[in-house]
């Protein structure tokens, strides 16, 4: 009412009051948000959607899967990234080691040996198709996890096939999950189906999975959740399916691929053209070719010499040697920068991703390796929880039911018999001399256990000790005396100098 009175008396005053009030509201609004949430001329039209995570994945998973697979097929660095992660997470296999305890708390060696022997028999035929070992299926699952963001296994019961036990596994493509039976995300039912996942709305508990056959014929097949092993990285609550962890680096990898292809093609063309013809006449054209005699005395026209294109001159024309320095001096640092960005995306150190180990020393190598090991720990742990344990736990059920394992009161308390460890592949020392001494000191001071040191190399401590025991028995059998390795020279610089002086004197004599 006051503004209307002022506008009747002085429109200019009323207008200035309205402008001031708008500025004040804008300042108040800006002060109530994070700086990252402000909308101004610098942020432009940056207004990303805040959609449901399942809608985002449903709309993006198909092209992301196809693009990751294409890069893995065609782009060496992306293919190397997959191989490196699979190799360091699974390698030859995340080894199963039974840890069943006796009533006194010690390892029940007899039961442990029986369980591990039965596991080895079953692992050889774990694949329903009879092609893959269980450890190879682990690697396949990890590869699918990287390329598709998820892996799917179906538990199969196949009696009368001559198997050790009738339980086996079948790997499915994530693409086979179908949305043809979907009921949507916002229906009124207590149970919904979305992206082929049938789940309970109130809890998110998965009830069943709906699959198309690989050829897309017939009706979708419904399989109960208890018969499916579905693994993916959960990034938001309520997430039903996964997406490749490298989705954020796809465009970068594609740009790098195109940039390198274009630069290589330009370099090939620059190398192919040896020279150009300069002519004073703008209408001049090389209509003929120079003829030379071959070994038989015949006239032969030359168009190309090996990999160089030759342009021949007419009278009055001059030749200019082509100068096209491709790739340019900016090419290597640009590729290195983009590979460093890919390294951040994939979590793989630049040197391992690129194969470029120039300029590395012990300190930088150790730092990069430690960071890589630290980043692999949650990845390995998730693969054990989502693949290894769900795949192997039914093995105990079927082995006991088939009489292949004698585990008293197993079905009343199976957990005490399923106790185990999963040993992932380790990494060898960068400098064995330095690191072995450091490990020995840490063991003596009780900062590390010998088991921890041995497992860091991907070995089973019990197996290592057994091998040492066998080797010493062989030495004794052969009448050999083990040599004691002295560490005095490594710990005493004066001893090193004395050894050098003694060797020098011997050489002079």
Buried (B, 14 or more C-beta within 10 A) or exposed (E): EEEEEBBEEEEEEBEEBEEEEEEEEEEEEEEEEEEEEEEEEEEEEEEEEEEBBBEBBBEBBEEBBEBBBBBBEEBEBBEBBBEBBBEBBBBEBBBBBBEBEEEEEEBBEEBBEBBBEBBEEBBEBBBBEEEBBBBBBBBBBBBBBBBBBBBBBBBEEBEEEEBBBBBBBBBBEBBBBBBEBBEEBEEEEEBBBBBBBBBEBEEEEBBBBBBBEEEEEEEBEBBEBEBBBBBBBEEEEEBBBBBBBBBEBBEBBBEBBEBBEEBEEBBEEBEEBBBEBEBEEEEBEEEEEEEEEEEEEEEEEEEEEEEEBBBBBEEEBEBEEBEEEBBEEEBEEBBEEBBEBBBEBBBBBBBBBBEBEEEEEEEEBBEBBEEBBEBBEEBBEBBBEBBBBBBBEBBBBBBBBBEBBEBEEBEEEBEEBBBBBBBBBBBEBBEEEEBBBBBBEBBEEEEBEEBEBBBBEBBBBBEBEEEEEEEEEEEEEEEEEEEEEEEEEEEEEEEEEEEEEEEEEEEEE
